[in-house]
Amino acid sequence: MSGPLDGIRVLDLTSVIMGPTASQQMADLGADVIKVEPPGGDVMRQSGPMRHAGMGHFYLTTNRNKRSIVLDLKQPAGRDVLLHMAASADVLVYNIRPQAMARLGLGYEDLKRVSPKIIYAGAYGFSQRGPYAARPAYDDLIQGMSGIPWLSAQASGEKPRYAPMVLVDRMLGLQLCNAITTALFHRERSGQGQQVDVPMFEGMLSLVLGEHLAGRLFEPATAPAGYQRSLARDRRPYETRDGFICVLVYNDKHWRSFFDAIGQRPMFDADERFHSQNQRLTHIAHVYGYLGEVFLTRTTAEWLDLLERADIPAARMYSIDDILEDPHLQATGYLEQVTHPSEGEMLRTAIPSEWSATPPVHRHHAPLLGENTLEILREHGYGEERIQELLGDAVVRGPQA
Protein backbone atom coordinates (compact mmCIF):
# COMPACT_ATOMS: atom_id res chain seq x y z
CA MET A 1 0.00 0.00 0.00
CA SER A 2 1.13 3.55 -0.67
CA GLY A 3 -1.28 5.29 1.69
CA PRO A 4 -4.78 4.94 3.13
CA LEU A 5 -6.47 5.81 -0.19
CA ASP A 6 -4.58 3.14 -2.15
CA GLY A 7 -6.97 1.60 -4.69
CA ILE A 8 -9.12 4.73 -5.08
CA ARG A 9 -9.13 6.22 -8.59
CA VAL A 10 -9.88 9.93 -9.04
CA LEU A 11 -10.63 11.69 -12.32
CA ASP A 12 -9.34 15.20 -11.68
CA LEU A 13 -10.83 17.82 -13.99
CA THR A 14 -9.66 20.71 -11.80
CA SER A 15 -7.21 23.50 -12.50
CA VAL A 16 -5.63 26.56 -10.86
CA ILE A 17 -5.19 26.08 -7.06
CA MET A 18 -8.32 25.02 -5.16
CA GLY A 19 -9.14 21.79 -7.00
CA PRO A 20 -5.51 20.70 -7.50
CA THR A 21 -4.85 21.27 -3.79
CA ALA A 22 -7.67 18.85 -2.96
CA SER A 23 -6.65 16.24 -5.52
CA GLN A 24 -2.98 16.44 -4.47
CA GLN A 25 -4.08 15.72 -0.90
CA MET A 26 -5.83 12.60 -2.16
CA ALA A 27 -2.88 11.66 -4.36
CA ASP A 28 -0.49 12.07 -1.44
CA LEU A 29 -2.71 9.74 0.59
CA GLY A 30 -2.38 7.03 -2.06
CA ALA A 31 -5.20 7.62 -4.55
CA ASP A 32 -4.52 7.15 -8.26
CA VAL A 33 -5.29 10.68 -9.45
CA ILE A 34 -5.62 11.09 -13.22
CA LYS A 35 -5.34 14.76 -14.09
CA VAL A 36 -7.55 15.33 -17.14
CA GLU A 37 -6.20 18.44 -18.89
CA PRO A 38 -7.44 20.37 -21.94
CA PRO A 39 -5.06 20.70 -24.90
CA GLY A 40 -3.60 23.90 -23.43
CA GLY A 41 -3.10 22.32 -20.02
CA ASP A 42 -3.81 23.63 -16.54
CA VAL A 43 -3.44 27.42 -16.63
CA MET A 44 -1.10 27.32 -13.62
CA ARG A 45 1.49 25.55 -15.75
CA GLN A 46 2.22 29.03 -17.14
CA SER A 47 2.60 30.79 -13.78
CA GLY A 48 6.29 31.46 -13.11
CA PRO A 49 8.95 31.29 -11.98
CA MET A 50 9.79 28.26 -14.10
CA ARG A 51 12.69 26.60 -15.87
CA HIS A 52 10.70 25.33 -18.82
CA ALA A 53 7.42 26.41 -20.40
CA GLY A 54 4.41 24.62 -18.96
CA MET A 55 6.08 23.72 -15.66
CA GLY A 56 5.52 26.74 -13.42
CA HIS A 57 6.18 26.60 -9.71
CA PHE A 58 2.49 26.69 -8.71
CA TYR A 59 1.79 23.72 -10.95
CA LEU A 60 4.77 21.77 -9.62
CA THR A 61 3.71 22.24 -5.99
CA THR A 62 0.03 21.25 -6.42
CA ASN A 63 0.21 18.30 -8.81
CA ARG A 64 2.69 15.76 -7.50
CA ASN A 65 1.68 12.09 -7.29
CA LYS A 66 -0.72 12.55 -10.24
CA ARG A 67 -0.73 11.37 -13.84
CA SER A 68 -1.67 13.60 -16.78
CA ILE A 69 -3.88 12.81 -19.76
CA VAL A 70 -4.74 15.46 -22.37
CA LEU A 71 -8.37 15.09 -23.43
CA ASP A 72 -10.46 17.55 -25.45
CA LEU A 73 -13.83 17.34 -23.71
CA LYS A 74 -15.39 19.73 -26.21
CA GLN A 75 -15.28 16.97 -28.81
CA PRO A 76 -17.95 14.24 -28.49
CA ALA A 77 -15.25 11.60 -28.75
CA GLY A 78 -13.42 13.22 -25.83
CA ARG A 79 -16.55 13.15 -23.72
CA ASP A 80 -17.00 9.48 -24.61
CA VAL A 81 -13.47 8.69 -23.45
CA LEU A 82 -14.08 10.43 -20.13
CA LEU A 83 -17.36 8.60 -19.54
CA HIS A 84 -15.62 5.32 -20.37
CA MET A 85 -12.94 6.13 -17.79
CA ALA A 86 -15.56 7.19 -15.25
CA ALA A 87 -17.15 3.76 -15.35
CA SER A 88 -14.19 2.41 -13.37
CA ALA A 89 -13.46 5.53 -11.29
CA ASP A 90 -14.41 6.23 -7.69
CA VAL A 91 -14.39 10.02 -7.84
CA LEU A 92 -14.80 12.76 -10.42
CA VAL A 93 -13.82 16.20 -9.14
CA TYR A 94 -14.15 19.48 -11.03
CA ASN A 95 -13.99 23.22 -10.27
CA ILE A 96 -15.69 24.94 -13.15
CA ARG A 97 -19.26 26.15 -12.84
CA PRO A 98 -21.88 23.37 -12.94
CA GLN A 99 -23.53 25.06 -15.92
CA ALA A 100 -20.35 24.48 -17.94
CA MET A 101 -20.24 20.82 -16.92
CA ALA A 102 -23.86 20.45 -18.01
CA ARG A 103 -23.07 21.99 -21.42
CA LEU A 104 -20.32 19.39 -21.85
CA GLY A 105 -22.82 16.62 -21.10
CA LEU A 106 -20.90 15.80 -17.91
CA GLY A 107 -23.45 16.66 -15.22
CA TYR A 108 -24.09 14.38 -12.27
CA GLU A 109 -26.91 12.49 -13.97
CA ASP A 110 -24.65 11.81 -16.99
CA LEU A 111 -21.95 10.36 -14.73
CA LYS A 112 -24.40 8.52 -12.53
CA ARG A 113 -25.70 6.58 -15.55
CA VAL A 114 -22.27 5.11 -16.23
CA SER A 115 -21.20 4.76 -12.58
CA PRO A 116 -23.97 4.85 -9.94
CA LYS A 117 -21.43 4.63 -7.11
CA ILE A 118 -19.26 7.53 -8.25
CA ILE A 119 -18.59 10.48 -5.94
CA TYR A 120 -19.23 13.53 -8.14
CA ALA A 121 -17.61 16.49 -6.42
CA GLY A 122 -17.76 20.10 -7.55
CA ALA A 123 -16.06 23.16 -6.08
CA TYR A 124 -16.97 26.59 -7.40
CA GLY A 125 -17.96 30.06 -6.24
CA PHE A 126 -21.43 29.92 -4.75
CA SER A 127 -24.18 27.57 -3.63
CA GLN A 128 -26.44 26.65 -6.52
CA ARG A 129 -29.49 27.39 -4.38
CA GLY A 130 -29.05 31.17 -4.39
CA PRO A 131 -29.03 34.09 -6.84
CA TYR A 132 -25.21 34.04 -7.15
CA ALA A 133 -25.24 30.50 -8.54
CA ALA A 134 -23.92 31.37 -12.01
CA ARG A 135 -21.37 33.97 -10.92
CA PRO A 136 -17.68 33.39 -11.60
CA ALA A 137 -15.43 33.42 -8.54
CA TYR A 138 -11.74 33.69 -7.80
CA ASP A 139 -9.74 33.82 -4.60
CA ASP A 140 -9.58 37.63 -4.44
CA LEU A 141 -13.34 38.00 -4.96
CA ILE A 142 -14.21 35.50 -2.25
CA GLN A 143 -11.67 37.03 0.13
CA GLY A 144 -13.41 40.37 -0.41
CA MET A 145 -16.92 38.99 0.00
CA SER A 146 -15.99 37.04 3.13
CA GLY A 147 -14.66 40.19 4.80
CA ILE A 148 -10.93 39.48 4.88
CA PRO A 149 -9.77 42.85 3.41
CA TRP A 150 -12.23 44.65 5.70
CA LEU A 151 -10.85 42.76 8.69
CA SER A 152 -7.28 43.60 7.67
CA ALA A 153 -8.20 47.29 7.57
CA GLN A 154 -9.86 47.09 10.99
CA ALA A 155 -6.77 45.43 12.43
CA SER A 156 -4.14 47.65 10.79
CA GLY A 157 -5.84 51.03 10.41
CA GLU A 158 -4.56 51.03 6.84
CA LYS A 159 -6.25 50.47 3.48
CA PRO A 160 -7.91 47.06 2.99
CA ARG A 161 -5.73 44.36 1.50
CA TYR A 162 -6.05 40.70 0.63
CA ALA A 163 -4.20 38.07 2.64
CA PRO A 164 -0.69 37.70 1.12
CA MET A 165 -1.36 34.18 -0.12
CA VAL A 166 -3.99 32.35 -2.14
CA LEU A 167 -5.90 31.77 1.05
CA VAL A 168 -9.42 30.85 -0.07
CA ASP A 169 -8.30 28.34 -2.71
CA ARG A 170 -5.98 26.64 -0.22
CA MET A 171 -8.57 26.47 2.58
CA LEU A 172 -11.37 25.35 0.28
CA GLY A 173 -9.09 22.75 -1.27
CA LEU A 174 -8.80 21.17 2.17
CA GLN A 175 -12.58 21.35 2.66
CA LEU A 176 -13.07 19.73 -0.75
CA CYS A 177 -10.69 16.89 0.06
CA ASN A 178 -12.43 16.37 3.39
CA ALA A 179 -15.87 16.27 1.73
CA ILE A 180 -14.73 13.74 -0.89
CA THR A 181 -13.03 11.38 1.55
CA THR A 182 -16.05 11.56 3.86
CA ALA A 183 -18.33 10.71 0.93
CA LEU A 184 -16.07 7.73 0.15
CA PHE A 185 -16.40 6.60 3.77
CA HIS A 186 -20.19 6.86 3.50
CA ARG A 187 -20.12 4.86 0.26
CA GLU A 188 -17.97 2.20 1.93
CA ARG A 189 -20.68 1.74 4.54
CA SER A 190 -23.77 2.18 2.37
CA GLY A 191 -22.70 1.36 -1.20
CA GLN A 192 -24.20 4.69 -2.27
CA GLY A 193 -22.49 7.26 -4.47
CA GLN A 194 -23.57 10.89 -4.42
CA GLN A 195 -23.07 14.44 -5.61
CA VAL A 196 -21.06 16.72 -3.31
CA ASP A 197 -20.90 20.51 -3.73
CA VAL A 198 -18.32 22.68 -1.97
CA PRO A 199 -19.02 26.38 -2.64
CA MET A 200 -16.17 28.81 -1.98
CA PHE A 201 -18.24 31.67 -0.54
CA GLU A 202 -20.13 29.62 2.00
CA GLY A 203 -17.07 27.53 2.83
CA MET A 204 -14.90 30.54 3.60
CA LEU A 205 -17.66 32.21 5.59
CA SER A 206 -17.82 29.14 7.84
CA LEU A 207 -14.27 29.99 8.92
CA VAL A 208 -14.53 33.78 9.09
CA LEU A 209 -17.89 33.98 10.87
CA GLY A 210 -16.90 31.27 13.32
CA GLU A 211 -14.39 33.77 14.66
CA HIS A 212 -15.78 37.19 13.83
CA LEU A 213 -19.54 37.04 14.39
CA ALA A 214 -18.66 37.81 18.02
CA GLY A 215 -21.50 39.84 19.56
CA ARG A 216 -23.57 39.58 16.36
CA LEU A 217 -23.99 35.89 17.14
CA PHE A 218 -26.74 36.86 19.57
CA GLU A 219 -30.18 38.31 18.86
CA PRO A 220 -30.27 41.12 19.72
CA ALA A 221 -26.56 41.76 19.32
CA THR A 222 -24.57 42.02 22.56
CA ALA A 223 -21.51 43.64 20.89
CA PRO A 224 -20.24 44.53 17.41
CA ALA A 225 -18.92 41.94 14.98
CA GLY A 226 -15.20 41.18 15.10
CA TYR A 227 -13.11 39.15 17.56
CA GLN A 228 -11.24 41.75 19.61
CA ARG A 229 -7.96 39.86 20.03
CA SER A 230 -7.61 39.12 16.30
CA LEU A 231 -8.38 42.75 15.42
CA ALA A 232 -6.12 44.40 17.99
CA ARG A 233 -3.77 46.86 16.24
CA ASP A 234 -0.73 45.61 18.15
CA ARG A 235 -1.39 41.90 17.62
CA ARG A 236 1.72 41.41 15.54
CA PRO A 237 5.28 40.16 16.00
CA TYR A 238 6.88 42.23 18.72
CA GLU A 239 9.90 44.35 17.88
CA THR A 240 12.97 43.66 20.02
CA ARG A 241 16.23 45.56 20.22
CA ASP A 242 17.55 43.68 17.18
CA GLY A 243 14.64 42.06 15.36
CA PHE A 244 11.19 40.60 15.90
CA ILE A 245 9.77 37.84 18.08
CA CYS A 246 6.43 36.01 18.12
CA VAL A 247 5.09 35.50 21.65
CA LEU A 248 1.76 34.39 23.09
CA VAL A 249 1.34 35.31 26.74
CA TYR A 250 -2.12 33.80 26.91
CA ASN A 251 -3.51 32.22 30.06
CA ASP A 252 -3.23 33.24 33.73
CA LYS A 253 -0.26 30.94 34.30
CA HIS A 254 1.60 32.54 31.38
CA TRP A 255 0.94 36.04 32.68
CA ARG A 256 2.06 35.26 36.24
CA SER A 257 5.23 33.67 34.86
CA PHE A 258 5.82 36.60 32.50
CA PHE A 259 5.56 39.25 35.23
CA ASP A 260 7.77 37.10 37.43
CA ALA A 261 10.39 36.79 34.65
CA ILE A 262 10.61 40.55 34.08
CA GLY A 263 10.70 41.40 37.77
CA GLN A 264 7.14 42.74 37.97
CA ARG A 265 5.53 39.98 40.06
CA PRO A 266 2.90 42.19 41.82
CA MET A 267 1.52 43.56 38.55
CA PHE A 268 -0.80 40.61 37.83
CA ASP A 269 -2.78 41.32 41.00
CA ALA A 270 -2.26 45.08 41.09
CA ASP A 271 -3.56 45.93 37.60
CA GLU A 272 -7.09 44.63 37.01
CA ARG A 273 -6.61 44.82 33.25
CA PHE A 274 -4.45 41.69 33.52
CA HIS A 275 -6.52 39.80 36.13
CA SER A 276 -8.35 37.32 33.87
CA GLN A 277 -8.78 36.21 30.30
CA ASN A 278 -11.95 38.24 29.88
CA GLN A 279 -10.39 41.36 31.42
CA ARG A 280 -7.38 41.08 29.15
CA LEU A 281 -9.69 40.73 26.15
CA THR A 282 -11.70 43.79 27.23
CA HIS A 283 -8.48 45.81 27.49
CA ILE A 284 -6.67 44.10 24.63
CA ALA A 285 -5.30 47.33 23.13
CA HIS A 286 -3.58 48.20 26.42
CA VAL A 287 -2.32 44.63 26.90
CA TYR A 288 -0.68 44.40 23.48
CA GLY A 289 0.61 47.95 23.71
CA TYR A 290 2.25 47.17 27.05
CA LEU A 291 3.93 44.05 25.65
CA GLY A 292 5.14 46.03 22.65
CA GLU A 293 6.97 48.44 24.94
CA VAL A 294 8.46 45.70 27.13
CA PHE A 295 9.84 43.61 24.26
CA LEU A 296 11.83 46.57 22.97
CA THR A 297 14.05 46.40 26.05
CA ARG A 298 15.99 43.20 25.17
CA THR A 299 17.39 41.36 22.16
CA THR A 300 15.53 38.53 20.49
CA ALA A 301 18.01 35.95 21.83
CA GLU A 302 17.68 37.29 25.36
CA TRP A 303 13.88 37.09 25.16
CA LEU A 304 13.89 33.58 23.73
CA ASP A 305 16.09 32.38 26.58
CA LEU A 306 14.02 34.15 29.23
CA LEU A 307 10.67 32.99 27.84
CA GLU A 308 11.80 29.39 27.43
CA ARG A 309 12.80 29.29 31.10
CA ALA A 310 9.40 30.77 32.00
CA ASP A 311 7.61 28.17 29.81
CA ILE A 312 5.91 30.86 27.69
CA PRO A 313 5.34 30.08 23.97
CA ALA A 314 7.75 32.10 21.81
CA ALA A 315 9.56 31.83 18.48
CA ARG A 316 11.59 33.92 16.08
CA MET A 317 9.74 35.55 13.21
CA TYR A 318 10.84 33.62 10.11
CA SER A 319 11.34 34.69 6.54
CA ILE A 320 10.91 32.09 3.79
CA ASP A 321 14.71 31.75 3.71
CA ASP A 322 14.70 31.11 7.47
CA ILE A 323 12.17 28.32 7.00
CA LEU A 324 14.47 26.61 4.51
CA GLU A 325 17.27 26.62 7.11
CA ASP A 326 15.19 25.56 10.14
CA PRO A 327 16.96 22.77 12.08
CA HIS A 328 13.72 21.03 13.07
CA LEU A 329 12.62 20.74 9.43
CA GLN A 330 16.08 19.51 8.50
CA ALA A 331 15.91 16.85 11.22
CA THR A 332 12.48 15.60 10.14
CA GLY A 333 13.34 15.66 6.43
CA TYR A 334 10.42 17.94 5.65
CA LEU A 335 12.30 19.57 2.77
CA GLU A 336 14.02 17.20 0.40
CA GLN A 337 16.07 17.86 -2.71
CA VAL A 338 14.85 15.69 -5.58
CA THR A 339 15.48 15.39 -9.30
CA HIS A 340 12.51 16.05 -11.56
CA PRO A 341 12.94 14.36 -14.97
CA SER A 342 12.44 17.61 -16.89
CA GLU A 343 12.96 20.36 -14.30
CA GLY A 344 16.14 19.05 -12.69
CA GLU A 345 17.06 19.65 -9.06
CA MET A 346 14.29 21.12 -6.93
CA LEU A 347 12.88 21.08 -3.40
CA ARG A 348 9.95 18.93 -2.40
CA THR A 349 7.95 19.28 0.81
CA ALA A 350 7.01 16.18 2.76
CA ILE A 351 3.51 14.80 3.05
CA PRO A 352 2.71 16.48 6.38
CA SER A 353 0.68 13.70 8.08
CA GLU A 354 2.40 10.69 9.67
CA TRP A 355 0.84 7.21 9.72
CA SER A 356 1.81 4.04 11.59
CA ALA A 357 0.13 1.47 9.31
CA THR A 358 -0.44 3.07 5.89
CA PRO A 359 2.24 5.72 5.43
CA PRO A 360 1.80 7.75 2.22
CA VAL A 361 4.81 8.04 -0.08
CA HIS A 362 5.90 10.16 -3.02
CA ARG A 363 5.16 8.03 -6.07
CA HIS A 364 5.24 10.40 -9.02
CA HIS A 365 6.61 13.80 -9.93
CA ALA A 366 4.24 16.52 -11.15
CA PRO A 367 3.66 15.25 -14.69
CA LEU A 368 4.44 16.88 -17.99
CA LEU A 369 1.37 17.79 -20.04
CA GLY A 370 -0.06 14.55 -21.41
CA GLU A 371 2.85 12.55 -20.00
CA ASN A 372 0.66 9.56 -19.13
CA THR A 373 -1.99 9.78 -21.86
CA LEU A 374 -1.00 6.58 -23.67
CA GLU A 375 -0.60 4.40 -20.58
CA ILE A 376 -3.93 5.61 -19.16
CA LEU A 377 -5.77 4.83 -22.40
CA ARG A 378 -4.22 1.36 -22.50
CA GLU A 379 -5.20 0.74 -18.87
CA HIS A 380 -8.80 1.54 -19.85
CA GLY A 381 -8.83 -1.01 -22.63
CA TYR A 382 -8.08 1.13 -25.67
CA GLY A 383 -6.17 -0.68 -28.41
CA GLU A 384 -3.30 0.82 -30.35
CA GLU A 385 -5.37 1.41 -33.47
CA ARG A 386 -8.05 3.35 -31.57
CA ILE A 387 -5.38 5.31 -29.68
CA GLN A 388 -3.82 6.40 -32.96
CA GLU A 389 -7.24 7.50 -34.23
CA LEU A 390 -7.81 9.59 -31.09
CA LEU A 391 -4.36 11.13 -31.45
CA GLY A 392 -4.94 11.85 -35.12
CA ASP A 393 -8.29 13.57 -34.42
CA ALA A 394 -6.66 15.64 -31.63
CA VAL A 395 -9.14 14.16 -29.12
CA VAL A 396 -6.17 13.21 -26.94
CA ARG A 397 -2.56 14.27 -26.89
CA GLY A 398 0.50 12.41 -25.75
CA PRO A 399 3.69 13.78 -24.22
CA GLN A 400 5.55 16.37 -26.25
CA ALA A 401 9.31 16.66 -26.64
MOTABEL-V152432 format. One line per field, one symbol per residue. ss: DSSP state (H for helix, E for strand, - for the rest). phi: phi as a letter, one per 20 degrees, with the letter a starting at -180 (. if undefined). psi: psi as a letter, one per 20 degrees, with the letter a starting at -180 (. if undefined). A space follows every 50 residues. Layout:
# MOTABEL-V152432
ss=???
phi=???
psi=???
This chain:
# MOTABEL-V152432
ss=--------EEEE-----HHHHHHHHHHH---EEEEEE-----HHHH---- ------HHHHHH---EEEEEE----HHHHHHHHHHH----EEEE---HHH HHH----HHHHHHH----EEEEEE--------------HHHHHHH--HHH HHHHHH----------HHHHHHHHHHHHHHHHHHHHHHHH---EEEEEEH HHHHHHHHHHHH-HHHH----------HHHH------EE----EEEE--- -HHHHHHHHHH-----HHHH-HHH--HHHHHH-HHHHHHHHHHHH----H HHHHHHHHH----EEE---HHHHH--HHHHHH--EEEEEE---EEEEEE- ----------------------HHHHHHH----HHHHHHHHH---EE--- -
phi=.dpfegneddedeebmdgffffffgfffeofeedeedfgenggffeeffb ecgncfffffeccfmdcdcebeffegfffffffffffdeecccbcdfgff ffffmcfffffffebgefeddccbfcgfecfegeffbcggffgffenfff fffffdmdfgbfgeafffgfffgfffffffffffffffedmdeaecdcff gfffffeffgddflfffecffeaffofgffefgefagefdfcrccdcced effgfffffffemcgffgefdffdfbgfffffdfffgffffgffffecfg fffgfffffeldfbbfeeefffgfdffffffemfdcecdefdemfbecef ffeccedcffcfdbfgfffmgdgfffffgeneefffffffffemfcbefd f
psi=qkrijpipppoojrrcggghgghhghghjiqoooooqrhirphihjorqq hqpjlrhgghjjkrjrqppppniiphhgghgghghhhjqhppprkrqhhh gghikkrghghhhinhjqoopppagqqjjrijgjqqqrggghgghjjghg hhhhhhjaqqqqqlrmggggghgghggggghhhhgghhhijprrpppnpg ghghhhgghhhjgciihqorpirrqppgghiphjnrpppahjbqqpqnof rhgggghghghjklgihghhoiijhrghghghkhggghgghhggiiirrg gggggghghilppqqqpqrghggijphghhhikhppprophhibprqpqq piqpqhhmpqrohprpqqpjhjgghggghjjprhghghggghjkhrpaqq .
